[in-house]
Amino acid sequence: MGRQNFGGFGGGANMQQLMRQAQKMQQQMQEAQDKLDEAEYEATAGGGMVTVKVSGKREITSIAIDPQVVDPDDIEMLQDLITAAVNEALRKGEEAREEAMNRMAPGMGGLF
């Protein structure tokens, strides 16, 4: 019985080359992931009255609140500003992550 060719993956040398390429891509993706984890993203709300920084690991690293926005009679506004700034910072980080992953695997579309 003859040797079957599985879509170009039949030769041992071809398989080894594919494995090396896969390992290289995996290493590049891990390096990109590490770089993204180390990044920091910042967003503001209320014209800069609330500033939030998040890490690439999606953790809040700092929140700065301008004392002028602290009104004991309107805590709801402060809560809304903090929420808006946190969500914007997280969105920026997620966009950067998607961009980086799509650059690594352009043929995979929205996989990441």
C-alpha positions in Angstrom: 0.0 0.0 0.0 1.4 3.4 -0.9 2.3 6.2 1.4 -0.5 8.7 1.9 0.0 12.4 1.6 -2.2 14.2 4.2 -2.6 17.6 2.5 1.1 18.2 2.2 1.8 17.0 5.7 3.1 13.6 4.6 6.9 14.2 4.6 8.8 14.0 7.8 10.9 17.1 6.9 7.7 19.1 6.2 6.2 18.0 9.5 9.4 19.0 11.4 9.4 22.4 9.6 5.7 22.9 10.5 6.5 22.0 14.2 9.3 24.5 14.3 7.1 27.2 12.8 4.4 26.4 15.3 6.9 26.6 18.2 8.3 29.9 16.9 4.8 31.3 16.6 3.9 30.1 20.1 7.0 31.8 21.5 6.2 35.0 19.7 2.7 35.0 21.0 3.9 34.4 24.6 6.3 37.3 24.2 3.5 39.5 23.0 1.3 38.3 25.9 4.0 39.2 28.4 4.5 42.6 26.9 0.7 43.2 27.0 0.6 42.1 30.6 3.3 44.6 31.5 1.6 47.5 29.7 -0.5 50.2 31.5 -3.5 51.9 30.2 -5.0 55.2 31.4 -8.4 56.8 31.0 -10.1 59.9 32.4 -13.7 60.9 33.0 -15.4 64.2 33.8 -12.8 66.3 31.9 -9.9 64.8 33.8 -11.6 64.9 37.3 -11.2 61.1 37.6 -8.2 59.2 36.2 -7.9 55.5 36.3 -4.9 53.3 35.4 -5.1 49.6 34.7 -2.5 47.0 33.9 -2.5 44.7 31.0 -3.6 42.0 33.4 -6.8 43.9 33.7 -6.1 45.1 37.3 -6.7 48.6 38.5 -3.3 50.0 39.5 -4.4 53.5 40.5 -7.4 55.9 40.8 -6.9 59.6 41.1 -9.8 61.9 42.0 -9.7 65.6 41.8 -11.0 67.0 45.2 -13.3 69.4 43.4 -15.4 66.5 42.2 -16.0 65.2 45.7 -19.4 66.4 46.7 -21.0 64.6 49.6 -24.4 65.5 48.3 -23.7 63.9 44.9 -21.9 60.7 45.5 -23.7 59.2 42.5 -21.9 61.5 40.1 -18.5 60.4 41.5 -19.4 56.8 41.2 -20.5 57.3 37.6 -17.2 59.0 36.8 -15.1 56.3 38.4 -17.1 53.6 36.6 -16.7 55.4 33.2 -13.0 55.9 33.7 -12.5 52.2 34.7 -14.5 50.9 31.8 -12.6 53.2 29.3 -9.2 52.1 30.7 -10.2 48.4 30.4 -11.5 49.0 26.9 -8.2 50.6 25.9 -6.3 47.6 27.2 -8.6 45.1 25.5 -8.2 47.0 22.2 -4.4 46.9 22.5 -4.6 43.2 23.3 -6.8 42.4 20.3 -4.6 44.5 18.0 -1.4 42.7 19.1 -2.9 39.3 18.8 -4.4 40.0 15.3 -1.0 41.2 14.2 0.4 37.9 15.3 -2.2 35.8 13.5 -3.7 38.0 10.7 -5.4 35.1 9.1 -7.3 34.2 12.2 -9.6 37.3 12.3 -11.4 37.8 15.6 -10.1 34.6 17.2 -8.5 36.6 20.0 
